[in-house]
Amino acid sequence: MKVSFYLFFFFSLSAFGQEVTNQTEIQERSYYDKVAEKACSCLSELEVINDVKEALTTCIISSTNKVHEEDVEDKYSRDFTVEGIRAHHKKVRDLLIKNCSIVSTED
């Protein structure tokens, strides 16, 4: 159990701790849009969501990893600070609330 916790912690740091630097605001927005789009897709593929927070975290982590795997030309710097991880998660979560019909509260 400890090993799985440490693996989850490590991967979540590497996933959430990445931010775009030395690029324009449009490119940064595009990065977070890509992650949010993939996270929305991930959430829609879940059959049952028992814990919303856990589902969001899992989908944001996997989506961030997918964006980094697919965009190998783009060099994203990593911010492994607590603030960097929280900022990344918040930006993606805000885009999900705004654009993803599964998460959005608008009817």
Backbone as CSV, one residue per row, in Angstrom:
resi,resn,N_x,N_y,N_z,CA_x,CA_y,CA_z,C_x,C_y,C_z
1,MET,0.821,-1.189,0.000,0.000,0.000,0.000,0.869,1.258,0.000
2,LYS,1.955,1.239,0.793,2.848,2.393,0.822,3.470,2.645,-0.543
3,VAL,3.821,1.568,-1.223,4.462,1.709,-2.523,3.505,2.372,-3.504
4,SER,2.250,1.955,-3.508,1.297,2.558,-4.435,1.055,4.030,-4.098
5,PHE,1.060,4.372,-2.810,0.905,5.772,-2.417,2.071,6.596,-2.934
6,TYR,3.299,6.094,-2.747,4.467,6.835,-3.214,4.483,6.963,-4.725
7,LEU,4.069,5.916,-5.436,4.004,5.995,-6.891,2.973,7.033,-7.322
8,PHE,1.796,7.007,-6.670,0.768,7.990,-6.992,1.276,9.395,-6.712
9,PHE,1.923,9.575,-5.569,2.445,10.891,-5.191,3.476,11.374,-6.205
10,PHE,4.400,10.498,-6.594,5.432,10.868,-7.559,4.824,11.259,-8.896
11,PHE,3.897,10.431,-9.411,3.307,10.718,-10.710,2.419,11.951,-10.672
12,SER,1.745,12.160,-9.548,0.925,13.366,-9.477,1.797,14.616,-9.435
13,LEU,2.951,14.537,-8.771,3.866,15.680,-8.783,4.378,15.950,-10.179
14,SER,4.759,14.893,-10.877,5.298,15.106,-12.220,4.219,15.580,-13.179
15,ALA,2.995,15.168,-12.950,1.921,15.592,-13.839,1.444,17.000,-13.535
16,PHE,1.186,17.304,-12.263,0.645,18.608,-11.909,1.716,19.675,-11.852
17,GLY,2.955,19.287,-11.718,4.010,20.265,-11.523,4.563,20.840,-12.796
18,GLN,3.878,20.665,-13.899,4.420,21.136,-15.163,3.647,22.352,-15.630
19,GLU,4.391,23.359,-16.012,3.779,24.580,-16.513,4.543,25.060,-17.735
20,VAL,3.866,25.840,-18.512,4.483,26.390,-19.709,5.241,27.652,-19.317
21,THR,6.502,27.741,-19.737,7.268,28.954,-19.499,7.909,29.389,-20.806
22,ASN,8.303,30.646,-20.852,8.970,31.212,-22.025,8.126,31.084,-23.291
23,GLN,6.812,31.121,-23.164,5.940,31.069,-24.319,4.865,32.123,-24.142
24,THR,4.135,32.392,-25.208,3.105,33.415,-25.133,1.912,32.923,-24.328
25,GLU,1.078,33.867,-23.924,-0.119,33.531,-23.151,-1.052,32.628,-23.955
26,ILE,-1.130,32.829,-25.256,-1.992,32.011,-26.107,-1.535,30.568,-26.095
27,GLN,-0.223,30.348,-26.198,0.290,28.992,-26.170,0.050,28.350,-24.812
28,GLU,0.193,29.120,-23.736,-0.067,28.581,-22.400,-1.527,28.188,-22.277
29,ARG,-2.415,29.048,-22.744,-3.844,28.746,-22.697,-4.133,27.491,-23.509
30,SER,-3.485,27.368,-24.641,-3.663,26.196,-25.484,-3.245,24.922,-24.752
31,TYR,-2.160,24.981,-23.994,-1.690,23.835,-23.217,-2.749,23.397,-22.216
32,TYR,-3.273,24.342,-21.448,-4.288,23.996,-20.446,-5.584,23.553,-21.114
33,ASP,-5.902,24.123,-22.265,-7.085,23.680,-23.010,-6.945,22.223,-23.441
34,LYS,-5.753,21.858,-23.905,-5.509,20.470,-24.309,-5.696,19.520,-23.133
35,VAL,-5.127,19.881,-21.997,-5.245,19.029,-20.807,-6.712,18.925,-20.388
36,ALA,-7.414,20.052,-20.368,-8.821,20.051,-19.956,-9.686,19.248,-20.925
37,GLU,-9.406,19.354,-22.200,-10.167,18.600,-23.198,-9.997,17.094,-22.980
38,LYS,-8.762,16.678,-22.755,-8.505,15.261,-22.514,-9.101,14.805,-21.182
39,ALA,-9.075,15.673,-20.179,-9.654,15.334,-18.882,-11.169,15.184,-18.991
40,CYS,-11.802,16.040,-19.775,-13.242,15.935,-19.994,-13.571,14.611,-20.678
41,SER,-12.774,14.261,-21.645,-12.951,12.995,-22.342,-12.784,11.824,-21.383
42,CYS,-11.783,11.917,-20.527,-11.526,10.876,-19.525,-12.733,10.727,-18.598
43,LEU,-13.271,11.846,-18.138,-14.431,11.799,-17.241,-15.643,11.191,-17.925
44,SER,-15.824,11.483,-19.200,-16.978,10.948,-19.930,-16.870,9.439,-20.137
45,GLU,-15.656,8.912,-20.095,-15.463,7.473,-20.274,-15.695,6.683,-18.992
46,LEU,-15.746,7.358,-17.859,-15.990,6.679,-16.593,-17.456,6.265,-16.517
47,GLU,-17.696,5.007,-16.165,-19.069,4.527,-16.077,-19.767,5.059,-14.828
48,VAL,-19.064,5.020,-13.707,-19.622,5.486,-12.441,-18.573,6.349,-11.756
49,ILE,-19.027,7.484,-11.220,-18.130,8.351,-10.457,-18.630,8.367,-9.022
50,ASN,-17.912,7.645,-8.159,-18.278,7.591,-6.746,-17.702,8.768,-5.973
51,ASP,-16.503,9.169,-6.327,-15.830,10.273,-5.645,-15.392,11.271,-6.710
52,VAL,-16.059,12.407,-6.758,-15.801,13.405,-7.805,-14.380,13.927,-7.732
53,LYS,-13.912,14.223,-6.530,-12.557,14.759,-6.371,-11.517,13.764,-6.880
54,GLU,-11.685,12.512,-6.540,-10.743,11.478,-6.994,-10.804,11.314,-8.511
55,ALA,-11.997,11.351,-9.084,-12.143,11.217,-10.535,-11.484,12.386,-11.258
56,LEU,-11.694,13.604,-10.758,-11.060,14.777,-11.362,-9.542,14.680,-11.286
57,THR,-9.038,14.333,-10.114,-7.587,14.230,-9.937,-6.995,13.182,-10.872
58,THR,-7.615,12.021,-10.924,-7.125,10.931,-11.779,-7.127,11.342,-13.246
59,CYS,-8.212,11.955,-13.696,-8.304,12.344,-15.101,-7.354,13.493,-15.442
60,ILE,-7.170,14.423,-14.529,-6.238,15.526,-14.801,-4.808,15.005,-14.873
61,ILE,-4.448,14.089,-13.985,-3.098,13.505,-14.011,-2.869,12.758,-15.323
62,SER,-3.794,11.881,-15.680,-3.591,11.089,-16.898,-3.612,11.972,-18.142
63,SER,-4.449,12.999,-18.150,-4.524,13.896,-19.300,-3.265,14.738,-19.449
64,THR,-2.726,15.193,-18.336,-1.477,15.951,-18.379,-0.363,15.081,-18.941
65,ASN,-0.296,13.850,-18.475,0.724,12.931,-18.993,0.553,12.692,-20.488
66,LYS,-0.693,12.532,-20.950,-0.941,12.316,-22.378,-0.503,13.518,-23.212
67,VAL,-0.800,14.722,-22.724,-0.397,15.924,-23.464,1.117,15.979,-23.586
68,HIS,1.824,15.648,-22.530,3.290,15.686,-22.569,3.859,14.586,-23.454
69,GLU,3.189,13.453,-23.513,3.643,12.375,-24.387,3.409,12.720,-25.852
70,GLU,2.287,13.362,-26.139,1.929,13.675,-27.528,2.652,14.905,-28.060
71,ASP,2.918,15.868,-27.208,3.570,17.113,-27.623,5.057,17.071,-27.283
72,VAL,5.774,16.156,-27.900,7.185,15.986,-27.567,8.044,17.169,-28.020
73,GLU,7.575,17.940,-29.012,8.356,19.090,-29.451,8.314,20.215,-28.421
74,ASP,7.196,20.330,-27.731,7.046,21.389,-26.732,7.781,21.006,-25.461
75,LYS,8.511,21.939,-24.948,9.267,21.713,-23.711,8.555,22.429,-22.578
76,TYR,7.901,21.676,-21.735,7.202,22.246,-20.593,8.115,22.151,-19.379
77,SER,8.290,23.267,-18.709,9.102,23.209,-17.496,8.259,22.638,-16.376
78,ARG,8.904,22.098,-15.398,8.197,21.452,-14.295,8.342,22.264,-13.025
79,ASP,7.243,22.499,-12.402,7.217,23.204,-11.131,6.682,22.224,-10.095
80,PHE,7.570,21.641,-9.326,7.180,20.613,-8.371,6.810,21.179,-7.012
81,THR,6.613,22.473,-6.948,6.207,23.054,-5.673,4.718,22.803,-5.461
82,VAL,4.301,22.890,-4.239,2.887,22.723,-3.919,2.066,23.768,-4.669
83,GLU,2.584,24.986,-4.713,1.875,26.059,-5.404,1.748,25.767,-6.900
84,GLY,2.810,25.240,-7.500,2.777,24.910,-8.922,1.769,23.820,-9.237
85,ILE,1.717,22.816,-8.407,0.772,21.716,-8.596,-0.658,22.228,-8.430
86,ARG,-0.887,23.009,-7.404,-2.231,23.552,-7.161,-2.665,24.484,-8.286
87,ALA,-1.745,25.306,-8.779,-2.079,26.244,-9.857,-2.461,25.482,-11.126
88,HIS,-1.699,24.458,-11.453,-1.992,23.640,-12.631,-3.370,22.998,-12.499
89,HIS,-3.610,22.385,-11.367,-4.884,21.699,-11.122,-6.047,22.702,-11.197
90,LYS,-5.867,23.874,-10.614,-6.932,24.881,-10.606,-7.239,25.380,-12.019
91,LYS,-6.204,25.645,-12.808,-6.427,26.127,-14.171,-7.198,25.095,-14.997
92,VAL,-6.805,23.841,-14.876,-7.481,22.790,-15.635,-8.909,22.606,-15.111
93,ARG,-9.071,22.589,-13.798,-10.401,22.419,-13.195,-11.330,23.556,-13.617
94,ASP,-10.835,24.798,-13.630,-11.654,25.936,-14.054,-12.100,25.792,-15.508
95,LEU,-11.206,25.319,-16.363,-11.574,25.086,-17.762,-12.590,23.958,-17.884
96,LEU,-12.463,22.936,-17.051,-13.446,21.850,-17.064,-14.825,22.367,-16.674
97,ILE,-14.881,23.170,-15.632,-16.157,23.720,-15.181,-16.771,24.593,-16.269
98,LYS,-15.937,25.331,-16.963,-16.405,26.253,-17.999,-16.834,25.522,-19.280
99,ASN,-16.080,24.496,-19.682,-16.270,23.918,-21.013,-16.753,22.483,-21.058
100,CYS,-16.690,21.743,-19.993,-17.024,20.311,-20.028,-18.447,20.106,-19.508
101,SER,-19.311,19.586,-20.341,-20.711,19.428,-19.972,-20.914,18.451,-18.808
102,ILE,-20.008,17.537,-18.617,-20.116,16.575,-17.508,-19.903,17.271,-16.173
103,VAL,-19.019,18.233,-16.142,-18.663,18.925,-14.904,-19.464,20.206,-14.736
104,SER,-19.816,20.833,-15.827,-20.511,22.123,-15.788,-21.851,22.016,-15.076
105,THR,-22.198,23.070,-14.341,-23.466,23.091,-13.638,-24.563,23.739,-14.449
106,GLU,-24.212,24.300,-15.595,-25.215,24.941,-16.451,-26.027,23.876,-17.183
107,ASP,-27.321,24.151,-17.334,-28.192,23.224,-18.046,-28.461,23.674,-19.463
